[in-house]
């Protein structure tokens, strides 16, 4: 375990070094969710909820959850690029823990997510968003957001290992938006057709968005369905299922990688 931790930290530092050498792509990924919340809250809030002041407390926690999905294609692209250029093969030939390459990438991207949440929180406060929950609730809310990110990262790592090349990652960039919009991030599913609302309620993003709204003390969805009434429980179950399924699959795909 000490070998895994040390090697993963070294490889996480490699990723951070890349960000320092090329800060513009990193900053774009970091600040893009800020643009989304400013656009949705400031421009469309009045049309959606009657006034931006009424919509901001609902949409900011939702976009915080959506932020955990954004940037997943960057993880996929980094994994795929290293594999296609032979970097991964060189890592596998070195005397390091076999799981350090994947764990290091996950650790670096999780640290970047903390920075992304900080930027989003500042943007939310600038728009007038406030929380009313206690300190424990606030910590739990941000913990659930990072737990979702941790689960999604393993999905991205696995898809990056299985992608035939960097160009295939473009498909993931397209799919981020349907997954994000088919949720309770921006709208209450009660306003959707019944079948579409049911699909949105079972989206893992919806579970986390509903849970953090409750913990922050912000207005949430109407409720009445099982997933809407058990958002906090599902916000823990979904990421755990992602890790339980995709972490072992990623380890197997890494061992079998041959490009």
SVG drawing of the C-alpha trace seen along z (x, -y; Angstrom):
<svg xmlns="http://www.w3.org/2000/svg" viewBox="-46 -39 58 48">
<polyline fill="none" stroke="black" stroke-width="0.4" points="0.0,0.0 2.9,-2.4 4.3,-1.7 1.0,-2.3 0.5,-5.6 4.0,-6.8 3.9,-5.9 0.4,-7.3 1.5,-10.6 4.5,-10.8 2.3,-10.2 -0.3,-12.7 2.5,-15.2 3.3,-14.5 -0.2,-15.4 -0.1,-18.6 3.2,-19.4 1.5,-19.1 -1.2,-21.6 1.5,-24.0 3.2,-23.7 -0.1,-24.2 -2.4,-26.2 -4.9,-27.4 -6.7,-24.0 -6.7,-23.4 -8.2,-26.9 -10.8,-26.4 -12.0,-23.1 -11.9,-24.7 -13.9,-27.8 -16.4,-26.4 -18.9,-25.4 -18.7,-29.0 -19.8,-30.2 -22.7,-27.6 -24.0,-28.8 -23.7,-32.5 -25.5,-31.8 -28.3,-29.6 -28.7,-31.7 -28.2,-35.2 -29.6,-34.9 -32.3,-32.2 -33.2,-32.3 -36.0,-34.7 -37.5,-32.7 -37.3,-29.4 -38.4,-30.5 -39.9,-33.9 -36.8,-35.7 -33.1,-35.0 -33.2,-35.5 -35.7,-32.6 -33.8,-30.3 -30.2,-30.7 -30.8,-28.8 -32.1,-25.9 -29.6,-25.9 -26.3,-26.5 -26.3,-23.2 -27.3,-21.4 -24.4,-22.9 -22.1,-21.9 -23.2,-18.3 -22.8,-18.9 -19.3,-20.2 -18.4,-16.7 -19.3,-15.4 -17.5,-18.1 -13.9,-17.4 -14.4,-13.6 -13.4,-13.7 -10.1,-15.3 -9.4,-12.2 -10.4,-9.9 -8.2,-11.9 -5.2,-11.8 -5.5,-8.0 -6.0,-7.3 -3.2,-9.6 -0.7,-8.0 -1.7,-4.6 -1.5,-5.5 2.0,-7.2 3.5,-4.2 3.8,-6.1 1.7,-3.6 3.8,-0.7 6.9,-2.5 5.2,-2.9 4.4,0.8 8.0,1.7 9.2,-0.4 9.5,1.0 6.3,-0.7 3.0,0.5 0.7,1.8 -2.2,-0.3 -0.2,-3.6 -0.8,-4.9 -4.6,-4.8 -4.7,-5.8 -2.3,-8.8 -4.6,-10.0 -7.6,-9.7 -5.9,-11.5 -4.8,-14.4 -8.2,-14.9 -9.9,-14.6 -7.7,-17.5 -8.6,-19.5 -12.3,-18.9 -11.7,-20.6 -10.4,-23.7 -13.4,-23.5 -15.8,-23.4 -14.1,-26.3 -14.5,-28.4 -18.1,-27.4 -18.9,-28.3 -17.4,-31.7 -19.4,-32.2 -22.6,-31.1 -22.0,-33.5 -21.5,-36.3 -24.9,-35.5 -26.5,-35.7 -26.6,-32.0 -26.3,-31.2 -26.6,-28.1 -28.4,-27.8 -27.3,-24.4 -25.0,-23.8 -21.2,-23.2 -21.7,-19.4 -24.3,-19.6 -22.0,-21.8 -19.1,-19.4 -21.3,-16.4 -22.6,-18.2 -19.2,-18.8 -18.2,-15.3 -21.1,-13.8 -20.0,-15.9 -16.5,-14.6 -17.8,-11.1 -19.7,-11.4 -16.6,-12.7 -14.6,-9.8 -17.1,-7.3 -17.3,-9.1 -13.5,-9.3 -13.4,-5.5 -16.0,-5.4 -13.8,-7.9 -10.6,-5.9 -12.2,-2.7 -13.6,-4.3 -10.3,-5.9 -8.5,-2.6 -11.1,-1.0 -11.2,-3.9 -9.5,-3.0 -7.7,-6.4 -7.8,-10.1 -10.3,-11.0 -12.9,-8.7 -13.1,-10.9 -15.0,-13.4 -18.1,-11.2 -17.8,-11.5 -17.8,-15.3 -21.1,-15.1 -22.7,-12.7 -21.9,-14.9 -24.7,-17.3 -27.6,-14.9 -26.6,-13.2 -26.4,-16.6 -29.7,-18.0 -31.6,-14.7 -31.5,-15.2 -32.7,-17.5 -29.7,-19.8 -31.6,-22.6 -35.3,-21.7 -37.8,-19.9 -38.7,-16.6 -42.4,-17.4 -42.2,-19.8 -41.2,-17.1 -43.2,-14.4 -43.7,-11.5 -41.4,-9.0 -38.6,-11.7 -39.1,-12.8 -38.7,-9.2 -35.4,-8.9 -34.1,-12.2 -34.9,-11.2 -32.8,-8.0 -29.8,-9.9 -26.9,-9.7 -26.4,-13.5 -30.0,-14.0 -29.4,-12.0 -26.4,-14.1 -28.1,-17.4 -31.1,-16.6 -29.0,-15.6 -26.8,-18.6 -29.8,-21.0 -31.3,-19.4 -28.0,-19.7 -27.4,-23.3 -30.9,-24.2 -31.9,-25.2 -35.2,-24.6 -35.4,-21.2 -37.6,-19.2 -41.3,-18.5 -40.6,-14.9 -43.2,-12.2 -41.3,-9.5 -38.9,-7.0 -35.7,-8.4 -36.7,-12.0 -37.4,-11.1 -34.2,-9.0 -31.7,-11.4 -29.2,-11.2 -29.1,-7.5 -28.8,-7.2 -26.1,-9.9 -23.9,-7.4 -25.1,-4.2 -24.5,-5.4 -20.8,-6.4 -20.1,-3.2 -21.6,-1.1 -19.5,-3.0 -16.3,-2.3 -17.2,1.3 -17.9,2.0 -15.4,-0.2 -12.3,-0.2 -11.9,3.6 -12.8,3.3 -10.2,0.6 -7.5,2.7 -8.2,5.6 -8.3,3.3 -4.9,1.8 -3.3,5.2 -4.6,6.2 -3.8,2.9 -2.0,3.5 -1.7,0.6"/>
</svg>
